[in-house]
Amino acid sequence: MENNTRDQDKPTSGINFRDPEASKNQNAFYKYLLAGVGALLVLLVLFFILNNNESHYEKGVKYTREKQYTQAIIEFQKVEPEDKDFALAQSKINYINGLKAAEQGSNSEALVFLNKVNPSDEYYRESRLMIEKIELLNNRAKLENLNESMSKTKDTIVVKIPSEKTSEEPVTEAETSFTDTRKPATYPVRNLVSEFKKQFDLANRESKDKKRTQLIILDSLYNNFRATDNSRETNPTVIEINKNISMWMQNRIDFINKQLSGIAESNNNSLRLLETQGDSAYSRLQRLLSSK
């Protein structure tokens, strides 16, 4: 009996008994691990599917934001005409081409492209700023050429004054240079007045942001006129012309300044009075310029 009892107390060799609770936890761990791996695989598959389904327009937008313009244009050119994003794709092609042309100094070509950018395009505002910058540079170049032309022509504002000369006496070139529009010497002053009027007309009908750019140009033209040495002028007609040009330019600059400051909205009568005075000064100036 004692031998049997001792045999029963000894552990049976070769048999591995497991704790049921540990086995349960281990199974749960493997279950969660497999679930996590499965979810990760699903996410990877979805990522690649979504990536592969990205439209040519969306790829072009991404390249544009990364400033990879060559790749962007390639993607935008793949957008079909029936695609809802076709118009914007063409707009961005024009923006990129305009940007490249401006960087290469081809301002006239840049203006052609940039003016085609769609108002609903995210780059429309940037395109308008580039256009204003190019136009300002172009106008400065015109002003420099005009100023150079005026500085070379000393008798630009000499006007023929009736005198007691006989018909046999020859009329000098200086006496006819201002009144005879066929002579090149008349061009600078007439061009100055013409250019100022053109820039004022542009400023008068442009938006507020554009007016600021035009105002810079008007100030430049006025300063160019003031830079000419008229202090020693004694001819009364020439003095009157200079006076009218100065008054007219100041009036027009003041008019645009009041528009920008909002006075136009608070006091329309004041603005209309300025406009009337400017019109009268211009008419008077034209009569003086065309006088024989």
C-alpha positions as CSV (number, residue, x, y, z in Angstrom):
1,M,0.0,0.0,0.0
2,E,2.8,2.4,0.8
3,N,4.5,1.8,-2.6
4,N,1.2,2.5,-4.4
5,T,0.7,5.8,-2.5
6,R,4.3,7.0,-3.3
7,D,3.9,6.1,-6.9
8,Q,0.7,8.2,-7.1
9,D,2.5,11.3,-5.6
10,K,5.3,11.2,-8.2
11,P,4.7,13.4,-11.3
12,T,4.1,11.5,-14.5
13,S,7.1,12.0,-16.8
14,G,6.7,13.1,-20.5
15,I,3.4,15.0,-20.0
16,N,3.3,19.0,-20.1
17,F,0.3,20.4,-18.3
18,R,-0.6,24.1,-19.3
19,D,-2.3,26.7,-17.2
20,P,-5.7,27.3,-18.9
21,E,-5.7,31.0,-18.2
22,A,-2.2,31.5,-19.8
23,S,-3.3,29.6,-22.9
24,K,-6.3,31.9,-23.2
25,N,-4.2,35.1,-22.9
26,Q,-1.8,33.8,-25.5
27,N,-4.6,33.1,-28.0
28,A,-6.0,36.6,-27.5
29,F,-2.6,38.1,-28.2
30,Y,-2.2,36.3,-31.5
31,K,-5.8,37.2,-32.4
32,Y,-5.1,41.0,-31.8
33,L,-1.7,40.7,-33.6
34,L,-3.3,39.2,-36.7
35,A,-6.1,41.8,-36.6
36,G,-3.5,44.6,-36.4
37,V,-1.5,43.3,-39.3
38,G,-4.7,42.9,-41.3
39,A,-5.7,46.5,-40.7
40,L,-2.3,47.7,-41.7
41,L,-2.5,45.8,-44.9
42,V,-5.9,47.2,-45.7
43,L,-4.6,50.8,-45.1
44,L,-1.7,50.2,-47.4
45,V,-3.9,48.8,-50.1
46,L,-6.3,51.8,-49.8
47,F,-3.3,54.2,-49.9
48,F,-2.0,52.8,-53.1
49,I,-5.5,52.6,-54.6
50,L,-6.1,56.3,-53.8
51,N,-2.7,57.3,-55.0
52,N,-3.2,55.5,-58.3
53,N,-6.6,57.2,-58.7
54,E,-5.2,60.7,-58.4
55,S,-6.3,62.7,-61.4
56,H,-3.9,64.4,-63.8
57,Y,-5.2,67.8,-62.7
58,E,-4.5,67.0,-59.0
59,K,-1.0,65.7,-59.9
60,G,-0.4,68.9,-61.8
61,V,-1.5,71.1,-58.9
62,K,0.8,69.2,-56.6
63,Y,3.7,69.6,-59.0
64,T,2.9,73.3,-59.3
65,R,3.0,73.9,-55.6
66,E,6.3,72.1,-55.5
67,K,7.5,74.4,-58.3
68,Q,8.2,71.4,-60.5
69,Y,6.7,73.3,-63.5
70,T,7.7,71.0,-66.3
71,Q,6.0,67.9,-64.7
72,A,3.0,70.1,-63.9
73,I,2.5,71.2,-67.5
74,I,2.8,67.5,-68.6
75,E,0.0,66.5,-66.2
76,F,-2.2,69.5,-67.0
77,Q,-1.9,68.8,-70.8
78,K,-3.3,65.3,-70.1
79,V,-6.6,66.7,-68.8
80,E,-9.3,66.1,-71.3
81,P,-11.6,68.8,-72.6
82,E,-14.7,67.1,-71.2
83,D,-13.1,67.0,-67.7
84,K,-14.6,69.4,-65.1
85,D,-11.1,70.7,-64.4
86,F,-10.1,71.4,-68.0
87,A,-10.5,75.2,-67.8
88,L,-8.4,75.4,-64.6
89,A,-5.8,73.1,-66.1
90,Q,-5.4,75.5,-69.1
91,S,-5.4,78.4,-66.7
92,K,-2.5,77.0,-64.8
93,I,-0.6,76.2,-68.0
94,N,-0.9,79.9,-68.9
95,Y,0.2,80.9,-65.4
96,I,3.3,78.7,-65.6
97,N,4.2,79.9,-69.1
98,G,3.7,83.5,-68.0
99,L,5.9,83.0,-65.0
100,K,8.7,81.4,-67.1
101,A,8.5,84.2,-69.7
102,A,8.7,86.9,-67.0
103,E,11.8,85.2,-65.5
104,Q,13.4,85.1,-68.9
105,G,12.7,88.8,-69.4
106,S,10.1,88.3,-72.2
107,N,7.6,90.7,-70.6
108,S,5.3,91.1,-73.7
109,E,5.0,87.3,-74.0
110,A,4.4,87.0,-70.2
111,L,1.5,89.5,-70.4
112,V,-0.2,87.4,-73.1
113,F,-0.1,84.3,-70.9
114,L,-0.8,86.0,-67.6
115,N,-3.9,87.8,-68.9
116,K,-5.4,84.4,-69.7
117,V,-5.3,83.1,-66.1
118,N,-8.8,82.3,-64.9
119,P,-10.3,84.6,-62.1
120,S,-11.3,81.4,-60.2
121,D,-7.7,80.1,-60.3
122,E,-5.8,80.1,-57.0
123,Y,-2.9,81.8,-58.9
124,Y,-5.1,84.6,-60.3
125,R,-4.1,87.2,-57.7
126,E,-0.4,86.4,-58.1
127,S,-0.8,86.7,-61.9
128,R,-2.4,90.2,-61.6
129,L,0.4,91.4,-59.4
130,M,2.9,90.2,-62.0
131,I,1.0,92.0,-64.7
132,E,1.0,95.2,-62.7
133,K,4.8,94.9,-62.1
134,I,5.5,94.3,-65.8
135,E,3.3,97.3,-66.8
136,L,5.0,99.5,-64.3
137,L,8.4,98.5,-65.6
138,N,7.2,99.1,-69.2
139,N,5.9,102.6,-68.2
140,R,9.1,103.5,-66.5
141,A,11.0,102.5,-69.6
142,K,8.7,104.8,-71.6
143,L,9.2,107.6,-69.2
144,E,13.0,107.3,-69.3
145,N,12.9,107.4,-73.1
146,L,10.6,110.4,-73.0
147,N,12.8,112.2,-70.5
148,E,15.9,111.4,-72.6
149,S,14.1,112.8,-75.7
150,M,13.2,116.0,-73.9
151,S,16.7,116.5,-72.5
152,K,18.1,116.3,-76.1
153,T,15.6,118.8,-77.4
154,K,16.3,122.3,-75.9
155,D,13.8,124.2,-78.0
156,T,10.8,121.8,-77.4
157,I,8.6,124.4,-75.8
158,V,9.5,127.4,-78.0
159,V,6.3,128.8,-79.5
160,K,6.2,131.1,-82.5
161,I,5.1,134.5,-81.4
162,P,3.7,137.0,-84.0
163,S,6.2,139.7,-84.7
164,E,6.8,142.5,-87.1
165,K,9.0,140.4,-89.5
166,T,8.3,140.8,-93.1
167,S,7.2,137.9,-95.3
168,E,10.7,137.8,-96.8
169,E,12.4,137.1,-93.5
170,P,13.0,133.4,-93.0
171,V,11.4,131.7,-90.0
172,T,13.8,129.8,-87.8
173,E,13.4,126.2,-86.9
174,A,13.2,127.1,-83.2
175,E,10.3,129.4,-83.9
176,T,8.3,126.7,-85.7
177,S,9.4,123.6,-83.8
178,F,6.6,123.7,-81.3
179,T,3.7,124.6,-83.6
180,D,4.7,122.5,-86.6
181,T,3.7,118.9,-85.7
182,R,5.7,117.6,-88.7
183,K,8.9,118.5,-86.9
184,P,10.4,115.9,-84.5
185,A,11.2,118.7,-81.9
186,T,7.5,119.0,-81.1
187,Y,7.0,115.4,-80.2
188,P,8.5,115.3,-76.6
189,V,6.2,117.8,-75.0
190,R,3.2,116.7,-76.9
191,N,4.0,113.1,-76.0
192,L,4.4,114.0,-72.3
193,V,0.9,115.6,-72.2
194,S,-0.5,112.7,-74.2
195,E,1.1,110.1,-72.1
196,F,-0.1,111.7,-68.8
197,K,-3.6,111.9,-70.1
198,K,-3.6,108.3,-71.2
199,Q,-2.3,107.2,-67.7
200,F,-4.9,109.3,-66.0
201,D,-7.7,107.9,-68.0
202,L,-6.5,104.4,-67.1
203,A,-6.3,105.3,-63.4
204,N,-9.7,106.8,-63.4
205,R,-11.4,103.6,-64.6
206,E,-9.3,101.1,-62.8
207,S,-9.8,99.3,-59.5
208,K,-8.4,100.7,-56.3
209,D,-5.3,98.5,-56.3
210,K,-4.6,99.4,-59.9
211,K,-5.1,103.1,-59.2
212,R,-2.1,103.0,-56.8
213,T,0.1,101.7,-59.6
214,Q,-1.2,104.3,-62.0
215,L,-0.7,107.1,-59.4
216,I,3.1,106.2,-59.3
217,I,3.2,106.6,-63.0
218,L,1.4,110.0,-62.9
219,D,3.8,111.2,-60.2
220,S,6.8,110.1,-62.3
221,L,5.5,112.0,-65.4
222,Y,4.8,115.1,-63.3
223,N,8.3,114.9,-61.7
224,N,9.9,114.6,-65.2
225,F,8.1,117.7,-66.3
226,R,9.1,119.6,-63.1
227,A,12.7,118.5,-63.7
228,T,13.0,120.6,-66.9
229,D,14.7,123.9,-66.4
230,N,12.1,126.6,-67.0
231,S,13.3,129.1,-64.5
232,R,15.0,131.3,-67.0
233,E,12.1,131.3,-69.5
234,T,10.9,134.8,-70.4
235,N,8.5,134.1,-73.2
236,P,5.0,134.8,-71.8
237,T,3.3,132.2,-74.0
238,V,5.7,129.5,-72.9
239,I,5.4,130.5,-69.3
240,E,1.6,130.2,-69.6
241,I,1.9,126.8,-71.2
242,N,4.2,125.6,-68.4
243,K,1.8,126.9,-65.8
244,N,-1.2,125.2,-67.4
245,I,0.7,121.9,-67.7
246,S,1.7,122.0,-64.0
247,M,-1.8,123.0,-62.8
248,W,-3.5,120.3,-65.0
249,M,-1.1,117.5,-63.8
250,Q,-1.5,118.5,-60.1
251,N,-5.3,118.5,-60.5
252,R,-5.4,115.0,-62.0
253,I,-3.0,113.6,-59.4
254,D,-5.1,115.2,-56.6
255,F,-8.3,113.7,-58.2
256,I,-6.9,110.1,-58.1
257,N,-5.6,110.7,-54.5
258,K,-9.1,111.7,-53.4
259,Q,-10.5,108.6,-55.0
260,L,-8.1,106.4,-53.2
261,S,-8.7,108.2,-49.9
262,G,-12.4,107.6,-50.1
263,I,-13.3,111.2,-50.4
264,A,-15.2,110.3,-53.6
265,E,-17.7,108.4,-51.5
266,S,-18.1,111.1,-48.8
267,N,-18.1,114.2,-51.0
268,N,-19.0,113.7,-54.6
269,N,-19.4,117.4,-55.2
270,S,-15.8,118.0,-54.3
271,L,-14.7,115.3,-56.7
272,R,-16.9,116.6,-59.5
273,L,-15.5,120.1,-59.0
274,L,-11.9,118.8,-59.3
275,E,-12.8,116.9,-62.4
276,T,-14.4,120.0,-64.0
277,Q,-11.4,122.1,-63.2
278,G,-9.1,119.5,-64.7
279,D,-11.1,119.4,-67.9
280,S,-11.0,123.1,-68.2
281,A,-7.3,123.2,-67.6
282,Y,-6.8,120.6,-70.3
283,S,-8.9,122.4,-72.8
284,R,-7.0,125.6,-72.1
285,L,-3.7,123.8,-72.5
286,Q,-4.7,122.3,-75.9
287,R,-5.6,125.8,-77.2
288,L,-2.2,127.1,-76.2
289,L,-0.4,124.1,-77.7
290,S,-2.2,124.5,-81.0
291,S,-1.8,128.2,-81.2
292,K,0.2,129.5,-84.2
